[in-house]
Amino acid sequence: MISEYAEYDTFKTGVSLMTPVIENTLFIGGAFQYKTTDGYLENLSSGDEG
């Protein structure tokens, strides 16, 4: 499992799992990751950040 927080309200989290189907022979796994950020640019025409 991983979680990070950085500048510009950047947040990232993820998790991965792996489990044996046949002991010491065949494994199955999966992963998920999510990231969101406010960015670092400012829209000068509207004043909105994004």
C-alpha positions, -999 to 999 in steps of 0.1 A, spaced: 0 0 0 12 35 -8 -1 70 0 15 103 -10 6 140 -5 25 168 -23 23 204 -34 -7 217 -53 -30 194 -33 -17 164 -51 -28 131 -35 -19 96 -47 -28 63 -31 -26 27 -43 -27 -9 -33 -17 -42 -48 -25 -78 -39 -12 -112 -50 -23 -146 -39 -14 -182 -49 -39 -202 -69 -17 -233 -70 9 -232 -42 44 -222 -55 32 -225 -91 4 -201 -102 -4 -167 -87 -31 -141 -94 -29 -105 -85 -42 -70 -91 -34 -34 -84 -53 -1 -80 -40 34 -81 -58 68 -77 -43 103 -82 -58 137 -80 -42 172 -82 -52 209 -84 -24 214 -109 0 243 -110 -15 266 -137 -38 295 -133 -64 304 -160 -57 341 -165 -89 347 -186 -112 336 -158 -90 337 -127 -98 301 -119 -70 278 -109 -66 244 -126 
